Amino acid sequence: MKIITRMFKTLTTMLITLGVATIVNAGPIDTYQFPDEVTKKRFQQLVYELRCPKCQNQNLADSNSMIAVDLRKQIYDMLMDGRSDMEIVNFMVERYGDYVLYKPKVTAATYLLWYGPIVFIIIGGIIIAVFVRKSSTKAQPLSAEQKQQLEDILKD
């Protein structure tokens, strides 16, 4: 029994150590020097709102992929060159498409993405209303002939 307890404690300690090591290594570390706090905030905002082209659902700030590292460096260089946020975003969209935007622009290609859920909710509401209305129709009273048939069936 003591052996099982020791093995359990050892296994638990190993799992905790592995978990802590994974958490510590989770995020990318970039050491960029910014001339002012405004430029630093702009950089942080851009890397959080642009998606990594390789990592399907991570932004540039959270991704450790090589392309994300390169794109963060490129964004930093463009900020240091004095480019505006819109110029940087437009450059990324031209190069990688609308996919790099977490909030894609409203265009003919993205109407379904933006308005599809609302349309589906409205259609679902209409379907539910039609079913509720059909099921709530009042029952017609039995005619004299139907009442007689029912009494005959119940007597048998």
NORCOR-V100246 format. One record per pair of residues at least 12 apart in sequence whose C-alpha atoms are under 7 Angstrom apart, sorted by sequence separation. I is the first residue (numbers start at 1). J is the second residue. D is the distance in Angstrom with one decimal. If there is no record, write none. Layout:
# NORCOR-V100246
{{I;J;D} {I;J;D}}
This chain:
# NORCOR-V100246
{{47;59;6.6} {48;60;6.2} {60;72;6.8} {47;60;4.9} {48;61;5.5} {75;88;7.0} {47;61;5.1} {52;68;5.8} {47;72;6.7} {43;76;6.7} {28;62;6.7} {27;62;6.1} {28;63;6.9} {28;64;5.6} {53;100;6.3} {52;100;6.5} {51;100;4.5} {50;100;5.4} {51;101;5.9} {50;101;5.2} {51;102;6.2} {49;101;6.7} {50;102;6.2} {49;102;6.0}}
